[in-house]
Amino acid sequence: MTLSEERFALPIAWDGHPIVWGDWESVSDLTWCGGVTAHGWRGCRHCHARALPRSILGHVDVGIGPGINLSLFRCMTCGYSTVLEMSEFTDGREWVLDSSDYGLEGSWNVELEQGELVL
């Protein structure tokens, strides 16, 4: 996989359910996730790059209710990625992705030691 392909790689599943991803978008300084504070973008939490991240929206159909909505934010300098998970069952949880989230199994919850829940 080339560096360019790696920068745009996405998890294929969320807790065993396929993810339908939208298109990558630029993030404005007003976006409230990632390294953004009330004072604006403060940089990547991992590499501290000042370049704004990119984002992509995903949806997971879990077979009941409206499903899970995902907002992935990625630093295009170092690849640091977070996902905001929203569903009728959660108030919104933010996860830091790691290399295990991009395999054939997709991303699984922290009890299975994949990804990291940001408290």
Helices and strands as residue ranges (DSSP letters): H 3-7, E 13-14, E 17-21, E 25-26, E 36-37, E 40-41, E 54-60, E 68-74, E 81-87, E 90-96, G 99-102, G 110-112, E 116-118
